[in-house]
Amino acid sequence: MPPDAPLPAPCSLLPARFRLGVLGSGKGSNFRAIADAIAAAALDAEVRVVISDVESAGILSLARERGLRAEFVAPGRFKTKLEPEAEERVVELLREAGVDLVVLAGWMRMIKAPLLDAFPHRIINIHPSLLPAFPGLESWKQAFAAGASETGCTVHYVDAGMDSGPIIAQRRVPVLPGDTAETLHARIQVAEHELYPAVLRELAQSSSSSPV
């Protein structure tokens, strides 16, 4: 799908008001953008639980400030994925919360079979590049080092690969003269904070207009 194209309808029927489970490992700026859109009645959804693999993560503090359920799940010994028992615990928490859609917001680990099987085609992620270009970590640095004239951000469904799931929507961000990797990243984040709530809003509207 080309960047900025209309979003497709979700492949599974969800309630008119999304029940979201948010997974994040860091400060939670994309979660904040989503929560602010909900609070402003710009997004017909509710966050039922926020889960982090980092006990001190800012995203958990943001969730608690808003009176939302916030859970830490110890990741185990692996650096790039959760141990199977930990991922099963995440699935348990999401199911307890009645989650319909899983939203990755700065989640830094690969998603494996327990989550993929529990929420098939119901996990989405936002990545700071125009996928399929520059998957993986610190993609803005990859784009900057490669001399790209533009980059951006992508919302996509999550599969077992590295940032390889079907693309839902993208937003372009030019690389400007005088940019550093840090200034480029800051502008990509602005685009992310606009795009992610917009994608969720479109999915919610498409769901509410779909026949049951």
ChimeraX attribute file (.defattr): number of C-alpha atoms within 10 A of each C-alpha:
attribute: neighborCount
match mode: 1-to-1
recipient: residues
	/A:1	12
	/A:2	11
	/A:3	16
	/A:4	13
	/A:5	11
	/A:6	13
	/A:7	17
	/A:8	14
	/A:9	16
	/A:10	16
	/A:11	10
	/A:12	12
	/A:13	15
	/A:14	19
	/A:15	14
	/A:16	16
	/A:17	15
	/A:18	23
	/A:19	21
	/A:20	21
	/A:21	25
	/A:22	29
	/A:23	27
	/A:24	25
	/A:25	22
	/A:26	20
	/A:27	17
	/A:28	22
	/A:29	19
	/A:30	26
	/A:31	26
	/A:32	17
	/A:33	18
	/A:34	28
	/A:35	21
	/A:36	14
	/A:37	21
	/A:38	17
	/A:39	14
	/A:40	10
	/A:41	10
	/A:42	14
	/A:43	22
	/A:44	20
	/A:45	21
	/A:46	17
	/A:47	22
	/A:48	20
	/A:49	23
	/A:50	29
	/A:51	25
	/A:52	26
	/A:53	24
	/A:54	18
	/A:55	17
	/A:56	13
	/A:57	17
	/A:58	17
	/A:59	28
	/A:60	29
	/A:61	17
	/A:62	19
	/A:63	22
	/A:64	14
	/A:65	10
	/A:66	12
	/A:67	9
	/A:68	16
	/A:69	15
	/A:70	19
	/A:71	19
	/A:72	16
	/A:73	16
	/A:74	17
	/A:75	21
	/A:76	14
	/A:77	9
	/A:78	9
	/A:79	11
	/A:80	11
	/A:81	17
	/A:82	21
	/A:83	16
	/A:84	15
	/A:85	13
	/A:86	17
	/A:87	21
	/A:88	16
	/A:89	16
	/A:90	25
	/A:91	19
	/A:92	14
	/A:93	19
	/A:94	26
	/A:95	14
	/A:96	11
	/A:97	17
	/A:98	14
	/A:99	21
	/A:100	21
	/A:101	21
	/A:102	24
	/A:103	26
	/A:104	25
	/A:105	26
	/A:106	21
	/A:107	20
	/A:108	18
	/A:109	16
	/A:110	15
	/A:111	20
	/A:112	17
	/A:113	14
	/A:114	16
	/A:115	21
	/A:116	16
	/A:117	11
	/A:118	15
	/A:119	17
	/A:120	14
	/A:121	18
	/A:122	21
	/A:123	22
	/A:124	22
	/A:125	21
	/A:126	26
	/A:127	26
	/A:128	26
	/A:129	27
	/A:130	25
	/A:131	22
	/A:132	12
	/A:133	12
	/A:134	19
	/A:135	17
	/A:136	14
	/A:137	12
	/A:138	14
	/A:139	22
	/A:140	28
	/A:141	16
	/A:142	18
	/A:143	22
	/A:144	19
	/A:145	11
	/A:146	10
	/A:147	10
	/A:148	12
	/A:149	12
	/A:150	15
	/A:151	26
	/A:152	26
	/A:153	26
	/A:154	27
	/A:155	27
	/A:156	21
	/A:157	21
	/A:158	26
	/A:159	21
	/A:160	12
	/A:161	10
	/A:162	13
	/A:163	23
	/A:164	15
	/A:165	19
	/A:166	16
	/A:167	23
	/A:168	24
	/A:169	23
	/A:170	30
	/A:171	21
	/A:172	16
	/A:173	21
	/A:174	14
	/A:175	23
	/A:176	11
	/A:177	7
	/A:178	7
	/A:179	12
	/A:180	15
	/A:181	16
	/A:182	12
	/A:183	14
	/A:184	22
	/A:185	23
	/A:186	13
	/A:187	14
	/A:188	23
	/A:189	19
	/A:190	15
	/A:191	19
	/A:192	24
	/A:193	18
	/A:194	15
	/A:195	23
	/A:196	25
	/A:197	21
	/A:198	18
	/A:199	20
	/A:200	23
	/A:201	20
	/A:202	18
	/A:203	22
	/A:204	23
	/A:205	17
	/A:206	17
	/A:207	21
	/A:208	17
	/A:209	11
	/A:210	15
	/A:211	6
	/A:212	8
